[in-house]
């Protein structure tokens, strides 16, 4: 069976050209042995998205998206694996047959859907559902919201769902597998007398449920969730993602809330890019899933201490994911649902649009823990803030140091001196740095020099990518294409080292001419300090590109406010460029 499955997969992939599939989404240009284009998974102006026709794979050197035709369809169209396979099979004229495993999953999805249909009938069309409807109305739900989010009610009767599904000839064993029923000498429903929230896959199949109490005075857990089943794994579910994913892509941000009620309230308030996790942990699976849609995350948790602590935990979870994290905060220990009821949708939307940066949130969070009458605590707070802002821009550092100066009643000059002392750069150069010659020549020299270091060792490519996250920093097109070829060998083909004499054979005629003219890998005087200096040069080049764009916007600006804003940004970037240009 495994061989048949693999044979089908191989045949489908073999009879589809990944280049044709990707060009339906983004144009590609032939570059040497591969194709190059703008990445469809993140915004960029210089192409860093590489497609290998030979290997039938793609890789973005900017956002790190990679895979084959199946993963590309899944990530661009929101397909499941089976949906992607079906699409590819139809393109190739191959008969698509579902695997036994897939047939079983589809059966489970169907049963869960039937259970959901039953719960919805109980809520909306029975006498016992009226009390739950009244509760939802008091919570601000209208019928449109109830229908949109597929809310239901599990009956108070012992085995109402079981009896309904038995009439449809479903097996007890399947209902037990899905934890819809329990068998403890007698069979009874797992969920009873609870408002039911269905849980879905990314593509919309019902995989499980969460049930909430709604009657006053009930002495039991507020929520109970489906346990793990063949189709439900809590660490993989993001509540409302199947509905929110288009809005997340369109708005390029996701708002993460704590509970189902908050998500529904936020969506009704116009924040349709809202999701919630199951429990208190953001898993690696959640992060990988969200990164396929956006790199902007807004955390929107309750205003109480538990909500603050959860925010801290999520910031930690997201720290290594290269995502931009902002935070919405609420006073008076309110949760998002309560805030919307009290202040209205516009106020909530404004909160989300003007969310704090994670550094602003952490500053306030740390400040709340300080006893300003104790010198030791003030010193600890100061060092915490220094560590928090050390990687920020000079403008941002100045903002927080000024704020810290006011909170500690210290002179700003003294704080700046402490900060520079703690994080000063002391390494001295051991070679003659790049001369202050014509700016264009400096950048070209750095690009050519980097090729030498990339050929020498994979270590240097890792350092470069860690600094920039992308490689869209080129002055010379030939240098760019050769660097792409090197990085492709390291990244896609997992080569540990490169033999330059063999590498040249991969290049096109124009690339080979460039290589033979400017790259002297045999006699190049490699110096660690020189590589560091090349990185500084490329940082300066990126900043000068930003300045060029801002100057164009400044010329086109109509209002005085816009012109002032662009001028301030240009001044800020000029200072940054000078800092990197000090050699």
C-alpha positions in Angstrom: 0.0 0.0 0.0 2.8 2.4 0.9 4.5 1.6 -2.5 1.3 2.3 -4.4 0.9 5.6 -2.5 4.5 6.7 -3.2 4.2 5.6 -6.9 1.1 7.8 -7.3 2.8 10.7 -5.6 5.9 10.3 -7.8 3.8 10.1 -10.9 1.7 13.2 -10.1 4.9 15.3 -9.3 6.7 14.0 -12.4 3.9 14.9 -14.8 3.6 18.5 -13.4 6.2 21.2 -14.0 6.6 23.3 -10.9 7.7 26.3 -13.0 4.3 26.3 -14.8 2.4 26.1 -11.5 4.3 28.9 -9.8 4.1 31.2 -12.8 0.3 31.1 -12.4 1.0 33.2 -9.2 4.3 35.0 -9.8 6.4 35.6 -13.0 9.7 33.8 -13.2 12.8 34.6 -15.3 15.4 32.0 -16.3 18.7 32.5 -14.5 21.4 30.0 -15.2 20.1 26.5 -14.4 17.2 27.8 -12.3 14.4 30.4 -12.4 14.1 33.6 -10.3 11.1 35.8 -9.3 9.5 37.8 -6.6 8.4 35.7 -3.7 4.6 35.2 -3.4 4.9 34.7 0.3 6.3 38.0 1.4 6.7 41.6 0.0 10.0 42.3 -1.8 11.3 44.5 -4.5 14.3 42.5 -5.5 13.7 38.8 -6.5 14.9 36.3 -4.0 12.6 33.4 -4.9 14.5 30.6 -6.6 12.9 27.7 -8.5 14.8 24.6 -9.7 13.2 22.9 -12.7 15.6 20.1 -12.4 14.8 19.3 -8.8 11.2 20.5 -9.0 11.5 22.6 -5.8 11.4 26.2 -4.8 13.2 28.2 -2.1 13.0 31.8 -1.0 16.2 33.2 0.5 14.2 35.9 2.1 11.4 34.4 4.1 12.7 30.8 3.8 9.6 29.4 2.2 10.5 26.2 0.4 8.9 23.0 -0.9 7.5 21.3 -4.0 4.4 21.6 -6.1 2.2 20.2 -3.3 3.4 22.6 -0.6 3.1 25.5 -3.1 -0.5 24.8 -3.8 -1.2 24.2 -0.1 0.4 27.5 0.9 -1.0 29.7 -1.9 -4.5 28.2 -2.2 -5.1 26.9 1.3 -5.4 23.4 0.1 -5.1 20.3 2.3 -2.5 17.8 1.0 -5.2 15.7 -0.6 -6.7 18.7 -2.3 -3.3 19.6 -3.7 -2.8 16.1 -4.9 -6.2 16.1 -6.5 -5.5 19.4 -8.3 -2.1 18.1 -9.6 -3.7 14.8 -10.7 -6.4 16.6 -12.7 -3.7 18.8 -14.3 -1.8 15.7 -15.4 -4.9 13.7 -16.5 -4.3 11.1 -13.8 -7.2 9.4 -12.1 -7.3 10.5 -8.5 -8.1 7.8 -5.9 -8.3 8.6 -2.2 -6.2 6.4 0.1 -7.8 4.3 2.7 -6.5 6.6 5.4 -8.1 9.6 3.7 -11.4 7.8 3.3 -11.4 7.1 7.1 -10.6 10.7 7.9 -13.4 11.9 5.6 -15.8 9.5 7.4 -14.8 11.1 10.7 -15.2 14.6 9.4 -18.7 13.6 8.1 -19.7 12.2 11.5 -18.5 15.4 13.3 -20.4 17.5 10.9 -23.6 15.4 11.6 -23.0 16.0 15.3 -22.6 19.7 14.7 -25.9 19.7 12.7 -27.6 18.0 15.6 -26.2 20.6 18.1 -27.4 23.5 16.0 -30.9 22.0 15.8 -31.1 21.7 19.6 -30.0 25.3 20.1 -32.2 26.9 17.4 -35.3 24.8 17.1 -36.1 23.2 20.4 -37.6 24.3 23.7 -34.5 23.3 25.7 -32.4 25.6 23.5 -34.3 28.7 24.5 -32.4 29.3 27.7 -29.1 29.0 25.9 -30.3 31.4 23.2 -31.3 33.9 25.9 -27.8 33.6 27.4 -26.2 34.2 24.0 -28.5 37.2 23.4 -27.4 38.7 26.8 -23.8 38.2 25.7 -24.5 40.3 22.6 -24.9 37.6 20.0 -27.5 38.0 17.3 -28.7 35.2 15.0 -26.3 36.1 12.3 -23.3 35.5 14.7 -24.8 32.3 15.9 -25.2 31.0 12.4 -21.8 32.4 11.1 -19.9 30.6 13.9 -22.0 27.5 13.8 -22.9 27.6 17.5 -25.0 24.8 18.9 -26.2 23.2 22.1 -25.6 19.7 23.4 -28.8 18.2 25.0 -29.2 17.7 28.7 -30.4 14.2 27.9 -28.0 11.4 28.6 -27.7 10.0 25.1 -29.6 12.3 22.7 -26.7 12.7 20.3 -25.9 9.0 20.4 -29.5 8.1 19.5 -29.6 10.6 16.7 -26.4 9.3 15.1 -27.4 5.6 15.6 -30.4 6.4 13.4 -28.0 7.3 10.6 -26.3 3.9 11.0 -23.0 5.2 12.4 -20.9 2.7 14.3 -20.4 2.9 18.0 -16.7 2.4 17.5 -16.4 5.5 15.3 -18.4 7.6 17.8 -16.1 6.4 20.5 -13.0 7.1 18.4 -14.2 10.7 18.0 -15.0 11.0 21.7 -18.6 12.0 20.9 -19.8 9.3 23.3 -18.4 7.4 26.3 -19.0 3.7 27.2 -18.9 3.0 30.9 -21.2 0.0 31.2 -23.8 2.2 29.6 -23.4 4.6 26.6 -23.8 8.3 27.2 -22.9 11.5 25.3 -19.5 13.1 26.1 -21.0 16.7 25.9 -24.2 17.4 27.7 -26.1 20.7 28.3 -23.3 23.0 27.0 -23.1 25.6 24.3 -21.0 24.0 21.6 -18.2 25.6 19.6 -17.1 23.5 16.7 -13.3 23.3 16.0 -12.1 23.2 12.4 -9.1 22.4 10.4 -7.4 25.1 8.4 -9.6 24.1 5.4 -12.8 23.9 7.3 -13.5 20.3 8.3 -15.0 19.8 11.8 -12.4 17.9 13.9 -13.8 18.4 17.5 -15.8 20.6 19.9 -15.5 22.8 22.9 -18.5 23.0 25.2 -19.2 25.9 27.5 -21.5 26.1 30.5 -24.2 28.8 30.4 -26.4 28.3 33.5 -25.7 30.3 36.6 -24.3 28.5 39.6 -23.0 25.5 37.8 -20.1 24.0 39.8 -18.1 22.4 36.9 -15.4 23.3 34.4 -16.3 26.4 32.4 -15.1 24.7 29.2 -14.5 21.1 28.2 -12.8 20.1 25.0 -12.7 17.0 22.8 -9.8 14.9 23.9 -7.3 13.9 21.2 -8.8 11.8 18.5 -7.7 10.5 15.0 -8.6 13.9 13.6 -8.2 16.3 16.5 -4.9 17.4 18.0 -5.2 20.4 20.2 -1.7 21.7 19.5 -2.6 22.0 15.8 -5.9 23.9 16.0 -6.3 27.7 15.7 -9.9 28.6 16.4 -11.5 30.5 13.5 -8.5 30.2 11.1 -10.5 28.6 8.3 -12.7 31.8 8.3 -10.0 34.3 9.1 -7.2 33.2 6.8 -8.2 35.3 3.8 -8.5 38.4 6.0 -5.1 37.6 7.6 -3.5 37.6 4.1 -5.4 40.6 2.9 -4.6 42.7 6.0 -1.1 41.1 6.5 -1.7 40.6 10.2 -3.3 38.2 12.6 -4.9 39.1 15.9 -4.5 36.3 18.6 -7.1 36.3 21.4 -7.6 34.1 24.4 -11.1 32.8 24.0 -13.8 31.9 21.5 -16.1 34.6 22.8 -13.4 37.2 22.3 -12.7 36.0 18.7 -16.4 36.2 17.8 -16.8 39.7 19.4 -13.6 40.9 17.6 -14.8 39.6 14.3 -18.2 41.2 14.7 -16.4 44.5 15.5 -14.6 44.4 12.2 -11.4 42.6 13.1 -12.0 39.6 10.9 -8.4 38.4 11.1 -8.9 37.1 14.6 -8.0 33.6 15.9 -7.5 31.9 19.3 -5.3 29.0 20.5 -6.6 26.0 22.3 -5.2 26.4 25.8 -2.4 28.7 26.9 0.4 27.6 24.6 1.4 28.8 21.2 3.0 25.8 19.6 5.6 25.5 16.8 2.9 24.1 14.6 0.8 27.2 15.2 3.7 29.5 14.4 4.6 27.7 11.2 1.0 27.9 10.1 0.7 31.6 10.8 3.9 32.4 9.1 2.4 31.1 5.8 -0.1 33.9 6.0 1.7 36.9 7.6 4.7 38.1 9.6 2.6 40.5 11.7 1.1 39.3 15.0 -1.0 41.3 17.4 -1.6 39.8 20.8 -4.9 40.8 22.4 -5.4 39.2 25.8 -7.3 40.1 28.9 -6.3 43.1 31.0 -5.8 41.1 34.2 -2.6 39.6 35.5 -3.2 36.3 33.9 -3.7 38.0 30.6 -0.4 40.0 31.0 1.5 36.8 31.9 0.0 35.0 28.9 1.2 37.9 26.7 4.7 37.6 28.1 4.7 33.8 27.4 3.5 34.3 23.8 6.2 37.0 23.2 8.8 34.4 24.3 7.3 31.8 22.1 7.4 34.1 19.1 10.8 35.5 19.8 12.7 33.1 17.5 10.1 33.1 14.8 11.2 36.3 13.0 7.6 37.7 13.4 6.8 41.3 14.3 4.8 41.3 17.5 2.5 44.1 18.8 0.3 44.1 21.9 -3.2 45.4 22.7 -3.7 46.3 26.3 -6.9 47.0 28.4 -7.4 48.9 31.6 -9.5 47.8 34.5 -8.9 44.1 33.9 -11.3 44.1 31.0 -11.2 41.4 28.3 -11.7 42.3 24.6 -15.4 41.2 24.6 -16.1 43.5 27.6 -14.2 46.4 26.1 -16.2 46.2 22.8 -19.5 46.1 24.8 -18.5 49.2 26.8 -16.5 51.3 24.3 -17.8 50.1 20.9 -16.3 48.6 17.8 -14.6 51.7 16.6 -12.7 52.1 19.8 -11.6 48.4 19.7 -10.5 48.7 16.1 -8.4 51.8 17.0 -6.8 49.8 19.9 -5.8 47.1 17.4 -4.6 49.5 14.8 -2.5 51.4 17.4 -1.2 48.4 19.3 2.0 48.8 21.3 5.2 47.3 20.1 6.4 44.4 22.1 9.1 46.6 23.5 6.6 49.2 24.7 4.5 46.5 26.3 7.5 44.9 28.0 8.7 48.3 29.3 5.4 48.9 31.0 5.2 45.3 32.3 8.7 45.6 33.9 7.9 49.0 35.3 4.8 47.7 37.1 7.1 45.3 39.1 9.5 48.0 40.3 9.6 49.5 43.8 11.1 52.9 43.0 12.0 53.4 46.6 14.6 50.7 46.3 17.9 51.5 44.5 18.6 47.8 43.7 15.2 47.4 42.0 15.7 50.6 40.0 19.1 49.3 38.9 17.6 46.0 37.9 14.9 47.8 35.9 17.5 49.9 34.2 19.5 46.9 33.1 16.4 45.1 31.9 15.5 48.0 29.7 19.1 48.3 28.4 18.9 44.6 27.4 15.4 45.1 25.8 16.5 48.0 23.6 20.1 47.1 22.7 19.1 45.9 19.2 16.7 48.7 18.4 17.5 51.7 16.1 19.1 54.8 17.6 15.7 56.6 17.4 13.9 53.9 19.3 16.7 53.6 21.9 16.5 57.4 22.4 12.7 57.1 23.0 13.1 54.5 25.7 16.1 56.1 27.3 14.2 59.4 27.6 11.2 57.5 29.1 13.6 55.7 31.5 15.2 59.0 32.5 11.8 60.4 33.5 10.8 57.2 35.4 14.1 56.9 37.3 14.4 60.7 37.8 17.9 60.5 36.3 19.7 62.7 33.8 19.4 61.5 30.2 23.1 62.0 29.6 24.0 59.7 32.5 21.7 57.0 31.3 23.1 57.2 27.7 26.6 57.0 29.1 25.6 53.9 31.2 24.0 52.3 28.1 27.0 52.9 25.8 29.3 51.6 28.5 27.4 48.4 28.9 27.1 47.7 25.1 30.1 49.5 23.6 31.9 47.9 20.7 35.6 47.4 21.5 37.0 45.3 18.7 39.8 47.0 16.9 40.5 46.4 13.1 43.5 44.4 12.2 43.6 45.4 8.5 43.2 48.4 6.3 39.4 48.9 6.0 37.6 49.7 2.8 38.7 53.1 1.7 36.3 56.0 1.7 36.1 56.1 -2.1 33.1 56.7 -4.4 30.0 55.1 -2.8 29.2 53.0 -5.9 32.7 51.5 -6.0 32.5 50.7 -2.3 29.3 48.7 -2.7 30.6 46.9 -5.8 33.8 45.9 -4.0 31.8 44.5 -1.0 29.5 42.5 -3.3 32.5 40.9 -5.1 34.3 40.3 -1.8 31.3 38.5 -0.3 31.3 36.0 -3.2 34.9 35.1 -2.2 33.8 34.4 1.4 30.7 32.5 0.4 32.8 30.2 -1.8 35.3 29.8 1.1 32.9 28.4 3.7 29.2 28.0 4.4 29.8 29.7 7.8 29.9 33.1 6.0 26.6 32.6 4.2 25.0 31.7 7.5 26.3 34.9 9.0 25.2 37.0 6.1 21.6 35.6 6.1 21.4 36.0 9.9 22.3 39.7 9.5 19.9 40.5 6.7 17.2 37.8 6.7 17.2 38.2 2.9 19.7 38.8 0.1 17.9 41.5 -1.7 20.8 44.0 -1.3 22.5 44.1 -4.7 24.1 46.8 -6.8 25.4 44.5 -9.6 23.0 42.0 -11.2 25.8 39.5 -12.1 27.0 39.5 -8.5 23.4 38.8 -7.3 23.0 35.8 -9.7 26.3 34.2 -8.7 25.5 34.7 -5.0 22.1 33.0 -5.6 23.8 30.0 -7.2 26.2 29.7 -4.2 23.4 29.9 -1.7 21.2 27.5 -3.6 24.0 24.9 -3.4 24.3 25.4 0.3 20.6 25.8 1.1 18.6 23.6 -1.3 21.2 20.9 -2.2 22.7 20.9 1.3 26.3 21.0 0.1 28.8 21.4 2.9 31.5 22.9 0.7 31.9 24.2 -2.8 34.7 23.4 -5.3 35.1 26.6 -7.3 36.4 24.9 -10.4 33.2 22.8 -10.6 31.0 25.6 -9.5 32.0 27.7 -12.6 30.4 25.0 -14.8 27.0 25.8 -13.3 27.2 29.4 -14.4 25.8 30.9 -17.6 28.2 32.4 -20.1 27.8 36.0 -18.8 28.0 34.8 -15.2 31.2 32.9 -16.1 32.8 36.0 -17.7 32.0 38.0 -14.6 33.4 35.3 -12.3 36.7 34.9 -14.3 37.1 38.7 -14.4 36.5 39.7 -10.8 36.7 36.6 -8.6 40.3 35.5 -7.6 39.4 32.8 -5.1 42.9 31.2 -5.3 44.9 34.3 -4.2 42.3 36.3 -2.2 43.6 37.5 1.2 40.8 36.4 3.5 40.4 38.4 6.7 37.6 38.1 9.3 37.6 41.8 9.9 37.2 42.5 6.2 34.1 40.3 6.1 32.6 42.2 9.0 33.3 45.4 7.1 31.5 44.1 4.0 28.5 43.4 6.1 28.5 47.0 7.3 28.8 48.2 3.7 25.7 46.2 2.7 23.8 47.6 5.7 24.7 51.1 4.5 23.6 50.2 1.0 20.2 48.9 2.2 19.6 52.1 4.2 20.6 54.3 1.2 18.0 52.5 -0.9 15.4 53.3 1.8 16.5 57.0 1.7 16.2 57.0 -2.1 12.6 55.8 -1.8 11.7 58.3 0.9 13.1 61.2 -1.1 10.9 60.2 -4.0 7.9 60.1 -1.6 8.9 63.5 -0.2 8.8 65.0 -3.7 5.3 63.6 -4.3 3.9 64.5 -0.8 1.2 67.1 -0.9 0.6 68.0 2.8 3.1 69.7 5.1 2.5 66.9 7.7 3.6 64.2 5.2 6.6 66.2 4.1 7.7 66.7 7.7 7.2 63.0 8.4 9.3 61.9 5.4 12.0 64.5 6.2 12.3 63.2 9.7 12.6 59.6 8.4 15.3 60.6 5.9 17.3 62.3 8.6 17.0 59.3 10.8 18.2 56.9 8.1 21.0 59.3 7.2 22.3 59.0 10.7 22.0 55.2 10.5 23.9 55.2 7.2 26.7 57.3 8.6 27.0 54.9 11.6 27.5 52.0 9.2 29.7 54.1 6.9 32.2 54.8 9.7 35.2 52.7 8.6 
